């Protein structure tokens, strides 16, 4: 049993945790929910030993502690799985699995990996590089590593972000077995209320740094939303009217072939207009990642041409396209988009050096008022919650960027924050910007796209207009079915 008692953690005037007390018992699955900035991640980082509370106590196995270190938390059986797996992509599976564990030979590591894999019904190739694995597979490997280290209390921070519905089903089945059969304590930190309602034996609701409610089944979904958002609870989906597509061509690809480190994509022939929102659908590794990286110049164009606002490119370079207004927001925030040790203020200075003399005022108007980024400007990026990291990235996009390329635009955001982000993106497109975005959430793709590009087996296989873009149809195309076969069925 773990008891957190009267936990306080303040960052300046921000009360991230304000007197939180809760009890966690073995063999149960808990959900910790709350809007972005509610203090969920801070509380779990305190339990995992990565953040020290200002006051309060943590009791684990009958021992009372004023705070934990990561090493002490691990020795007490507490392990945390973050949104972005803490692995080394260039290293093979078996070497990643061995990290932080006792000294062992390669055969010993492979035997232990196989033992845990067989027990939990998963499978890994020991010599496969982690870079070749999907986000879902990397999460499972990280989970096995925590179990190998003796973790009996498992904290999972937004575990279904970036994984497919099938991978989510497998993950939830595995977590259920760990709790019911092996007596582990499982804590899901999530903004997806449907997952909390589906999985949790108890739901803890946090709001503005406090524990707002502790709910038990049978759950009332409407009460959960009210407890989470209070008076500002989201009111339905609305019409989500898309901006009007403007005249002319913003982007045109003529026989473009994008060359990534593992495969090529193309030749591609397509165009996009000002004001248009184009969703991308596909399982991890199907080609949509290379498509976005090719459009912004991070991966090279080996053949064909790209035309952006009448300027033609036979070769693409990231700096050249960035100077022309192409802005890419990747899914892997901490390694590809943000500098972990730099503060919010320093990120603003890098993105908008012209505002160097008025950084505090710009932070207030751009980050706080526009995107509701609730953190002190001196907070380093690595200390922000996943949702607030995403808010920071969005606030760093220049207002006049004509082409936006986004992976998981609402990753880690609660329902209210997601609605605000899409209101902002649609307003951008109403002013003439063009948006390509990828989301593993097909409901998000169908709701916000004028048309959808579907990728399968590292190829663009279909272009689906909005009126035909149902979740079922897109899912069938993503699984490799031909459009005519889906229509016939």
Phi, psi and omega in degrees: 000141177240133179235120172261125186235119172053051182282127176237137172212119181243143170241094187064234179275352181275121177266091182293317174230126189233078176075052184266131175228130176202160182237137180239127184248153178296153175076015182232154177250124180247149172242134177246110185239162180161157180292167179301135182087004181286342179108008183299307184295322179300314181298318181288328175293327175295316180294325181276356176088006182271347177224137179262131180289155175288327176200170183106174182226155176234120180253120179230126180055037177082356180262132182264131181231143174277346177182160181240155167258163177303321180293318180293317178300317179296320179293337177268004175089018180259124178229144183236130176256115185273167178304316178259113184306139180269077182227179178243100188302329183285344182269152179288170183304312187295326180287323175296320180296329183284344185305135175070357180271182179291157177301126180213152176283166179302314178300321179295319179296315182295321178297316180293319177300316179294323179298311179293320181298316180295321181297324184258000175074034176237172185217134177226147172267114189303327185264002179288133176292141181299331180298339180271358184264156175284167177301319180298318179293322178295322177297317180296320178296318178297322178296317177297323179296319178296319179295322178296329179279359176096016181292128175244347172244114187248120177255124181241114184268108181048060189290342183261007177289123175085010178242159183281164177303323179293318178294324177296318179298318178295318181297315181294325176295319179295316180296322178297319178294320179298321181282308188287319186267324187254356176076020178285156171262126183242130179237117177262117172265112189213151172257358180269102186296330180298324179290321177297316181294327183283321193255330198276140168280332177216140177245122172264127180253122178252144179210122177053044175084357181245159173277106185282322184199156171235110189252145178235156178296154356285138185274150173250109184301321180293322177295321179300316179296318180296318180295325184284319187250345183065221182295338184267023181303135179302139183250081173074178186273337182074188183275336182050045180299131180278150178294157179286136178286131183275171178284161175085186183236125176275315184223138175221133174248127181238096180066028184288135174238119178264131184250111176265181181292339185242334185200168177254156177229124178131186006288146184246133175232107179196165178219161178219145185255161172303139179086354186273140175246120184241118179272150177244134180234139178169152173291159179307133178082010183275347178131342183293329178294314178295324178302311181292319180292327176291320181296330181262359176090004177288327170247145191282156173260110186275338179216162174082193183222152175235128178243125180235114180049052174074357176262122186264140180235121172272337172230149182243136177229138184302314183296320180296313181290325177297319178295334178275355174108013177277128183232123184248129176245104184280164179287325182275089190293313191284329181263341185241345188234325184243160173260110189308321186269353179274146182280170174303315181302317181291325175296319178298318181296321178293320183281325184228069182299337180292345179259019184301331182276351182221048185296319182295318179294321180292320176301317181296314184283319186275314186269311186282303186286323185276320185239005175057041178280105188265079177202150178294143183299342178270002180290127177291152183302324183291343180268354179280151171294163179303319179296320180287331172298319179292322177298319178298315179301317180295325181287345180270000178279125178299146182296333185262014179295119184279335182231117180252130178237120189225132169259125177054065186298336180245026182300126177078009183257144176284176186299316180295318180292321178299319178298318179297319180298315182290328173299319179293315182294320178294324177295321177301314182289328176297335178270002173117354179288155175247137185235126165250130179219147174245137174217138174287350179271103184294332175297320178294319181296313183290328184287327192246008187248139168289324175206165185233132172262126184252132181246140175211136175052045175063039177210150172278114189252344182200151172235115191246121176292159186306318185293342180254359190272069174277158179299319182295316181294314180295320179299321179294319178294321179296333180274001175102004179283147178283146180304319181293327179290323179293314180298321181294324181290000000 
